[in-house]
Amino acid sequence: MAEDTPSVPVHCPDCETTTRVAMADVADAIERHNDQLHDGEDVARVDPDVAEQLADLVAEDLGLFEE
């Protein structure tokens, strides 16, 4: 992964692992991990705190917090 490529932490509580994945590849990486290691169950996911922060940034950027 290039140094200037944004990455996000992906956490799997069952495997007790956290890894950083390029933002562009995160959906595929999570799906592949869950398919290969957890029979397709949604176990691995973007770190919940980071996901919440990203959602807030997107909502702010879209003007959803404006009255």
TIKE-328362 format. One record per residue: x, y, z of N, C-alpha, C, O in turn. Coordinates in steps of 0.02 Angstrom, whole numbers, plus 32768, in hexadecimal, padded with zeros to 4 digits. Layout:
BEGIN
XYZXYZXYZXYZ...
***
This chain:
BEGIN
802B7FC58000800080008000802D803E8000805C804280288020806D7FD4804780A97FD1803B80D4800F800580D2802D806D80FB802180698123805D80328158805A80158169808D80228171801E7FF081A580187FAA818A800C7F7A81B180047FA28148800C7F61812980037F3D812680477F58810980767F018143804C7EDC813E808B7ECC80F6809C7EBA80CE80717ED480E580DC7EC380A280F27E9980A681317E9A80D881557E758071813D7E4A806E81797E57802C819E7E687FFA817E7E50802D81DF7E5A7FEF82057E1D7FC181FE7DE47FD682057E2B7F8281F17DF77F4F81EE7E047F2082287E3B7F0782317DD07F1482507DD77EEC828C7DAC7EAD82877D737EAE82717DCA7E75829C7DA57E3682A17DA97E1D82E97DDD7E0582FE7D727E23830D7D737E0E83537D7D7DC3835C7D9B7DAD838D7D657D9B832D7D6D7D5283327DB67D3D83297DCE7D11834C7DD87D5D82FA7E1F7D4D82ED7E4D7D75831B7E897D67831F7E317DA6833E7E587DD383697E8E7DF683427EC87DFA83577E7B7E1083067EAB7E3382DB7E907E7682C67E537E8082C17EBD7EA382B97EAE7EE4829B7EE37EF082677F1F7EE882747ECE7F05822C7EFD7F1481F67EE57F5381D27EAA7F6381D37F137F7681B37F017FB1818D7EFB7F9D81437F267F7981287EC67FB581247EB87FA480DE7EAC7FE580B87E8D801380D27EC57FE7807B7EB9802280517E6D802D804B7E477FFE80427E5A806C80507E12807D80507DEF806080137DB6804980187E1080627FDA7DF180497F9C7DE67FFD7F9E7DBC7FE47F797E0C7FD97FC77E087F907FC97DE37F7480057DDD7F38800C7DCB7FA080317DB27F8980727D757F5A806A7D727F27808D7D467F6A80407D0A7F3F80397D1D7EF980217D047EC8803C7D487EF67FEE7D5D7EB57FD47D857E8D80087D7C7E51800E7DB07EAF802D7DD97E8E805F7DAE7E7180977DBA7E3980AE7D7D7E9680AD7D507E7E80E27D287E4380C97D217E1080EB7D0C7E49808D7CE57E1280717D0F7DD380697CF97D9C807A7D4B7DDB804E7D787DA180447D897D8180877D887D43808D7D9B7DA980BA7DAC7D8E80FC7D717D6781197D787D2F81307D367D8681177CFB7D6681347CE87D26810D7CD37CF5812C7CEF7D2780CC7CE07CEB80A47D107CB280B47CFC7C7980BD7D517CC380B77D847C9080C17D877C7581087D957C3A81137D7B7CA081387D877C8C817E7D487C8481A87D4A7C6581DD7D107CA181927CD57CA181BC7C967C8C81977C5F7CA181A87C9E7C6381637C657C49813C7C367C8081257BFA7C7681217C527CBB81157C2A7CF180FB7C077D1C812F7BE67D4D811D7C0C7D0A816F7BED7D3381A27C117D7681A97C4D7D79819F7BEC7DAB81B87C087DEE81BF7C2B7DF582027C0F7E1182327C687DDC82067C8E7DDF82457CC17E1882427CBF7E45826C7CED7E1782107D1E7E4D82087CFA7E8A81EF7CC97E8681C97D127EC482047CF17F0381F17D217F3D81FC7D547F36821E7D117F7681DE7D377FB281EB7D307FC182357CFA7FBB82527D677FD682547D657FE7829B7D29801582A77D23804882867CFD800382D67CBF802982E07CC9807382EF7CA2809D82D87CFD808583147D0A80CB83237D1D80F182E47D07812A82DA7D4580D282BA7D5980F2827B7D1D80F8824D7D14812B822C7CF480C482497CB880C6821F7C8A810082337C6E812282097C83810A82747C598140828D7C768184827A7C5281B282667CB8818B82817CD881CA826F7CD181D882247CC3821182107CDA81A481FB7CD281AC81B37C8B81C081A17C8081EC81777C5A81A181C27C1481B181B57C0681FA81C77BE2821D81A27C21821281FF7C18825882137C37828881E07C1982BB81CF7C73827781C77C9582A281967C6D82A581557C6582DB81387C53826C813F7C2B826B81027BEB8293810C7BD782BA80E07BC9828A81447B8B82AF81517B9982F981547B71832181397BD0830D81737BE1835481767BEF836F81307BD983A5811E7C15834981087C26835D80C57BE6836480997BE38390806E7BB6833A80A57B78833D807E7B47837280997B13837E807B7B59839180D17B2F83C580EE7AF483AA81147AC383CD811D7AF7836D812B7ABF834F814E7AB6836981957A81836081B47AEA838981B07AE483A581F47ACB83ED81F47ABD840982297AC5840A81B87AAD844F81B37A62845281C07A3D842581AE7A4E848881E07A06849081EE79E384B981BB79A784C481C0
***
